[in-house]
């Protein structure tokens, strides 16, 4: 049994602005089929470069690849270059979290990642991240300009990223913890538009706006009222999880396909009825499975095939974290080898 490289589990507490999940297992406790060493100073030199698709791919003005899809990660407590060394490739997108009260967004470290050729995806939460516990704020406070100072500062910093940056405001606005809690759906839309207008006015011309919802079929009826409009959204986004090992109400195992396809079909069939452009690119902002024993690998291996079958999906990001009883971390679930294999698929490898 080989231990994971030390860099894979290096704590990122000093870099993250959110409270981290429970500490990861010790490297010696984690089963892995991969070996080798990693260090924070790791570079692209010597990495395996999977053969790109034969078709020449381009990247559009809204950072959409014209073929294939981006492959990304939400790091959790793991260190980026060690994780990239372990999976044998650079991630196309790294997902980060901040609040509307933080002027220094993106951070210097995140800007450095962008300049190294990775896209940033930043979720700007309707929360005060500079206060303990990150208390939520009302959408009306954003609409009324209470946070215009830090938001203008964010816009200027995003403009320095050196390439396109994905930004979401208050992800999962349809979730029960947010819907009609921080404000009405109409106030969410107004707050979204206020931030987009402010960013555009203050130098963030490189920001690509990603509208994110849960993707759960029971919430489809809420989505029309949360739609900011085609002029204010560049990408559509939802999530794809299997939580059969941690949610008693989910009795059946959901494959990646079964998790992401219902929302895909809804957008294609009903999106135009609600003013949603069904041709916009799609990002699966979070995905993962809890442990399926010997079948965890099958869950990850199937991802490239589903992406080929659902061609509007142009980006996928792993949620490599633990939330309450649901643990999606690759070393814990046993999905590391299969996730690595999926990330080496030619469909998920092309130049920015």
C-alpha positions in Angstrom: 0.0 0.0 0.0 1.5 3.3 -1.1 1.1 6.5 0.8 0.0 9.6 -0.9 2.6 12.3 -1.5 3.0 14.7 1.5 2.1 17.7 -0.7 -1.4 16.2 -1.3 -2.5 16.8 2.2 -0.7 20.0 3.1 -3.0 22.2 5.0 -4.2 25.4 3.2 -5.6 27.1 6.3 -3.4 30.2 5.9 -4.6 30.7 2.4 -8.4 30.0 2.7 -10.8 32.6 4.0 -13.4 30.1 4.9 -13.4 27.7 7.8 -12.0 24.3 6.7 -13.7 21.0 7.0 -12.6 18.3 9.4 -8.9 17.4 9.2 -8.0 14.8 6.5 -6.8 11.3 7.3 -3.1 11.0 7.9 -1.2 10.1 4.7 -0.2 6.7 6.1 -3.9 5.9 6.7 -5.0 6.6 3.1 -5.0 3.8 0.5 -3.7 4.9 -2.9 -2.6 3.4 -6.1 -0.4 6.3 -6.8 3.1 7.1 -5.5 5.8 9.6 -6.1 6.8 12.8 -4.3 5.4 16.3 -4.4 6.3 19.6 -3.2 4.8 23.1 -3.1 7.5 24.1 -5.6 6.4 21.6 -8.2 6.2 22.8 -11.8 4.8 21.6 -15.1 8.2 20.2 -16.1 8.3 16.5 -16.4 4.5 16.1 -16.1 2.7 13.6 -18.3 0.9 15.6 -21.1 -2.1 13.6 -22.3 -2.5 13.7 -26.1 -5.0 16.5 -26.9 -8.0 15.9 -29.1 -7.3 15.7 -32.8 -9.8 18.5 -33.5 -8.3 22.0 -33.1 -10.0 23.6 -30.1 -10.4 27.3 -29.5 -11.5 29.3 -26.4 -14.2 31.8 -26.9 -14.5 35.3 -25.4 -16.4 33.8 -22.4 -13.8 31.1 -21.8 -15.8 28.3 -23.4 -13.7 25.6 -25.1 -15.1 24.9 -28.5 -14.5 21.2 -28.0 -14.1 19.1 -24.9 -14.4 20.5 -21.4 -12.4 22.1 -18.6 -11.4 19.9 -15.6 -11.4 21.6 -12.2 -11.2 21.2 -8.4 -12.4 22.7 -5.1 -9.3 22.0 -3.0 -10.6 21.9 0.5 -7.7 21.4 2.8 -5.4 20.0 0.1 -2.4 21.8 -1.4 -2.7 22.5 -5.1 0.6 21.6 -6.6 0.9 18.4 -4.6 -2.6 17.4 -5.7 -1.7 18.2 -9.3 1.5 16.1 -9.1 -0.6 13.2 -7.7 -3.2 13.2 -10.5 -0.5 14.0 -13.2 -2.0 17.1 -14.6 -2.7 20.8 -14.0 -6.3 21.7 -13.2 -8.0 24.0 -15.6 -10.1 25.7 -12.9 -9.7 26.1 -9.2 -12.8 27.0 -7.2 -12.6 29.5 -4.3 -15.0 31.2 -1.9 -15.2 34.7 -0.6 -17.7 37.3 0.8 -19.2 40.6 -0.5 -17.4 42.4 2.4 -13.8 41.4 1.3 -12.0 44.0 -0.8 -8.9 41.8 -1.4 -10.6 39.3 -3.7 -9.1 37.5 -5.5 -6.2 37.1 -3.1 -2.6 37.5 -4.3 -2.2 33.7 -4.2 -5.3 33.3 -6.4 -4.0 35.9 -8.9 -0.7 34.0 -9.0 -2.6 30.8 -10.0 -4.4 32.7 -12.7 -1.1 33.9 -14.1 0.2 30.3 -14.1 -2.5 29.4 -16.6 -5.4 28.2 -14.4 -8.8 29.7 -14.5 -10.2 31.0 -11.2 -13.8 30.4 -10.3 -14.8 32.6 -7.3 -18.1 32.3 -5.5 -18.8 35.7 -3.9 -21.2 34.8 -1.1 -23.8 37.1 0.4 -21.9 36.8 3.7 -19.5 38.8 5.8 -16.4 36.7 5.5 -14.4 39.2 7.6 -16.6 38.4 10.6 -16.5 35.3 12.7 -19.0 32.7 11.5 -19.4 34.5 8.2 -22.9 35.8 8.9 -25.3 36.2 6.0 -26.4 39.6 4.6 -29.7 40.6 3.1 -29.8 41.0 -0.6 -31.4 44.4 0.0 -28.1 45.6 1.6 -26.3 44.8 -1.6 -28.9 46.4 -3.8 -28.7 49.6 -1.6 -25.0 49.9 -2.1 -23.9 48.9 1.4 -21.1 46.8 0.0 -20.2 48.9 -3.1 -16.8 49.8 -1.6 -15.4 46.2 -1.3 -17.2 45.1 -4.5 -15.5 47.9 -6.5 -12.1 46.9 -5.0 -12.9 43.3 -6.1 -13.6 44.4 -9.6 -10.3 46.2 -9.9 -8.4 43.1 -8.6 -10.3 40.8 -10.9 -9.2 43.0 -13.8 -5.6 42.2 -12.9 -6.0 38.4 -13.2 -4.3 38.3 -16.6 -7.0 36.1 -18.2 -10.7 35.4 -17.9 -12.1 34.7 -14.4 -15.4 32.9 -13.6 -17.5 34.6 -10.9 -20.7 33.4 -9.2 -22.8 35.4 -6.8 -24.4 33.4 -4.0 -24.4 29.9 -5.4 -27.3 27.6 -4.9 -29.8 30.4 -4.6 -32.6 27.8 -4.9 -31.4 25.8 -1.9 -33.6 25.9 1.2 -30.9 27.6 3.2 -31.1 30.6 0.8 -34.3 30.7 -1.1 -36.6 33.4 0.5 -34.1 33.5 3.4 -31.6 36.3 2.4 -34.3 38.0 0.4 -36.9 37.3 -2.2 -36.1 35.8 -5.6 -36.6 39.2 -7.2 -34.1 40.7 -4.7 -31.6 38.0 -5.6 -31.9 39.0 -9.2 -31.5 42.7 -8.4 -28.5 42.0 -6.2 -26.9 39.8 -9.0 -27.5 42.6 -11.6 -26.1 45.2 -9.2 -22.9 43.3 -8.8 -22.5 42.6 -12.5 -23.1 46.3 -13.4 -20.6 47.4 -10.7 -17.9 45.0 -11.8 -18.3 46.0 -15.5 -18.1 49.6 -14.6 -15.0 49.3 -12.5 -12.6 47.3 -14.7 -13.6 43.7 -14.5 -14.1 43.2 -18.2 -12.5 39.8 -18.0 -15.1 38.4 -15.6 -17.3 35.6 -16.9 -20.5 35.3 -14.9 -21.7 31.8 -13.9 -25.3 31.4 -12.6 -25.3 28.4 -10.2 -28.2 26.4 -8.8 -28.4 23.0 -7.2 -29.8 21.2 -10.2 -32.2 19.2 -8.0 -35.4 18.4 -9.9 -37.6 19.4 -6.9 -36.3 23.0 -7.3 -37.0 23.4 -11.0 -40.1 25.5 -10.3 -38.0 28.1 -8.4 -35.5 28.7 -11.2 -37.5 31.1 -13.5 -37.8 33.6 -10.7 -34.1 33.4 -9.9 -32.9 34.0 -13.5 -31.0 37.3 -13.9 -31.4 37.4 -17.7 -29.2 36.4 -20.6 -27.3 39.8 -20.6 -26.2 39.2 -17.0 -25.2 35.5 -17.3 -22.5 33.9 -19.4 -22.6 30.3 -18.2 -25.2 28.1 -16.6 -24.2 25.9 -13.7 -25.4 23.2 -11.4 -24.1 20.3 -9.4 -23.9 16.5 -9.7 -23.6 14.5 -6.5 -24.2 10.9 -5.3 -24.9 11.1 -1.5 -26.2 7.5 -1.0 -23.8 6.8 1.7 -24.7 9.8 3.9 -28.2 10.9 3.1 -30.9 8.4 4.3 -33.5 9.9 2.0 -31.3 9.0 -1.1 -31.7 5.3 -1.2 -30.6 4.7 -4.8 -27.1 5.4 -6.1 -27.0 8.2 -8.6 -24.5 7.9 -11.3 -22.8 11.1 -12.6 -25.1 11.0 -15.6 -28.2 10.6 -13.5 -27.1 13.5 -11.2 -26.5 16.0 -14.0 -28.9 15.0 -16.8 -32.3 16.1 -15.3 -31.3 19.8 -15.2 -29.6 19.5 -18.6 -32.8 18.2 -20.1 -34.9 20.9 -18.3 -32.8 23.7 -19.7 -32.9 22.2 -23.2 -36.7 21.6 -23.1 -38.0 24.4 -20.9 -35.3 27.1 -20.6 -36.5 29.1 -23.6 -39.9 29.3 -22.1 -38.4 31.3 -19.2 -36.0 33.4 -21.2 -33.0 31.1 -20.6 -30.7 30.7 -23.6 -30.2 26.9 -23.8 -27.1 27.3 -25.9 -25.1 28.9 -23.1 -22.2 26.7 -21.9 -22.7 24.7 -18.8 -20.4 24.2 -15.8 -20.9 21.4 -13.3 -19.5 23.5 -10.4 -19.4 20.7 -7.9 -19.6 17.0 -8.3 -18.5 13.9 -6.5 -19.6 10.7 -4.8 -19.5 9.3 -1.3 -17.8 5.9 -1.0 -19.4 3.2 -3.1 -16.9 0.6 -1.9 -15.5 -1.2 -5.0 -17.8 0.7 -7.3 -16.5 4.2 -6.5 -14.0 4.0 -9.4 -16.9 3.1 -11.8 -18.6 6.4 -10.9 -15.6 8.5 -11.9 -14.6 6.4 -15.0 -18.0 7.1 -16.5 -17.7 10.9 -16.5 -16.0 11.5 -19.9 -18.6 9.4 -21.6 -21.4 11.5 -20.1 -19.7 14.7 -21.1 -19.5 13.5 -24.7 -23.2 12.8 -24.6 -24.1 16.2 -23.1 -22.1 18.6 -25.3 -23.2 21.8 -23.7 -21.4 20.8 -20.5 -18.0 22.6 -21.0 -16.5 22.4 -17.5 -16.6 20.0 -14.5 -15.1 20.6 -11.0 -14.7 18.0 -8.2 -15.8 18.9 -4.8 -12.9 17.4 -2.9 -14.2 18.2 0.6 -16.3 16.9 3.4 -19.7 18.5 4.4 -21.1 17.1 7.6 -21.6 13.4 7.2 -21.0 13.5 3.4 -17.3 12.9 2.6 -16.3 13.4 -1.1 -12.5 13.5 -0.6 -10.8 11.3 -3.1 -8.5 9.5 -0.7 -11.5 8.6 1.6 -13.9 7.5 -1.1 -11.4 5.4 -3.0 -11.9 7.3 -6.2 -8.4 8.8 -6.7 -7.2 6.4 -9.4 -10.3 6.6 -11.4 -10.5 10.4 -11.1 -7.0 10.5 -12.3 -7.8 8.3 -15.3 -10.9 10.4 -16.2 -8.8 13.6 -16.0 -6.3 12.1 -18.6 -9.1 11.5 -21.1 -8.4 13.5 -24.3 -11.8 15.1 -24.1 -10.6 16.9 -20.9 -7.2 18.0 -22.2 -6.6 21.0 -24.4 -4.8 24.3 -24.2 -6.3 27.5 -22.7 
